[in-house]
Amino acid sequence: MKHDDYENLNEGSRSQMRAKRRKTNLVLNSLIVVVILLIGIVSFNIFFSNDEGVADQNDVGAEKDQAAASPDKKDDSQDSDKKDDSQDSDKKDESASDEADEESAEDEELADPIVTEGGSDANVKQTIENPEWKPVGTTQSGEHNTVFDQNAVDWQEMILAYSYATGIDKDNMTVWWNENGGAPNTAVGTVSQKGSDQTFRVWVEWVDGEGWKPVKVEELIQNDKR
């Protein structure tokens, strides 16, 4: 074999070896890249699935906590509503009681009559007036004409006014006298309770559509119409 042929053979062998190494290196590098990618994919899947699992567990735990806390909140809300309703009811009761007490006190104050010594003549012991006296009502309509007739409706309504002012039941009352009070649509009656010497002179006036209204009551020293 010639020297040049030997060198060419050696050179060819070296070229083949280098080519094989390059192929081998390329394959190894490719495998390394593939392995790295696989490792990266697996790691990402593991990490992402763990995050989702933790998040789901947190959500489930939060829902359980809310479910557990919800009855207490409802109970607290119901208790609060009951307390508010109870307080409102108590306030209303207290308010109604206060109003009733005020009205009762006002009624008592307004019901107190004004009593003065003496009256329209020397036979009057004391005069009683009450600004809260009201008309006794009437069944009459149209223009009113005072009628001093025991069978007339007007007369009977005067008796009701005398009873109202004195507190004497009309069925237990003796009417000693009933006459005009000195002006149109006025009257004055002398009355007493049956079996009693206490005698009253009652002054009334007519209110259109409402009936006879007491004006004043005079307690007499003695019955001047007996």
Buried (B, 14 or more C-beta within 10 A) or exposed (E): EEEEEEEEEEEEEEEEEEEEEEEEEEEEEEEEEEEEEEEEEEEEEEEEEEEEEEEEEEEEEEEEEEEEEEEEEEEEEEEEEEEEEEEEEEEEEEEEEEEEEEEEEEEEEEEEBEEEEEBEEEBBBBBBBBEEBEBBBBEBEEEBEBBEEEEBEBBEBBBBBBBBBBEBEBEEBBBBEBEEBEEEBBBBBBBBBEEEEEBBBBBBBBBEEEBBBBBBBBBBBEBEBE
